[in-house]
């Protein structure tokens, strides 16, 4: 494999991933300092949004994990980091509403979320065995392990692909809900929410591109083995 191909398959996803993380940190850092005029915390916003959607079986919990906010459909638990749970910022409301978007997807049986949930066990297994597969394949030149690595990356790429509509839809719902419920105001606050959520969406695009790059890399290695 020549250097230009290697840089394309490995370097571009790496740069895109770093850029995405920089965008997220920058947007969150900026808008966590901007208070929303509604003066409600991320936790309060989440509970109000869930109640408005008639979802009463989802727990809203604080976690000590910066930007580790997520919705766990298996436990019906909406986990918000401290900077989101307790904050009254534009960034906090945007992230809280986004995670509520996933809870609403779950309650409404949103198809892409169901697809993603169905492949989670396979994805977790592929992620766990991938390091051993790659090390064994490259160190001991066992072609069968490289082939298994290709299968693992194909699974991960598929997972990242179906994650995209799930995340984009959750952000779309969040932007609409926050304005409809008067939690953020049109103009600067809405622009802040857009900036935070759009930056977060880029990280999922970067993850998909990285999975594709690794998959293509292994396929080319296998062909030249």
Secondary structure, 3 states (H helix, E strand, C coil): CCHHHHHHHHHHHHHHHHHHHHHHHHHHHHHCCCECCCCCCHHHHHHHHHHHCCCCCCEEEEECCCCCCEEECCCCEEEEEHHHHCCCEHHHHHHHHHHHHHHHHHHCCCHHHHHHHHHHHHHHHHHHHHHHHHHHHHHHCCHHHHHHHHHHHHHHHHHHHHHHHHHHHHHHHHHHHHHHCCCCCCCHHHHHHHHHHHHHHHHHHHHHHHHHHHHHHHHHHHHCC
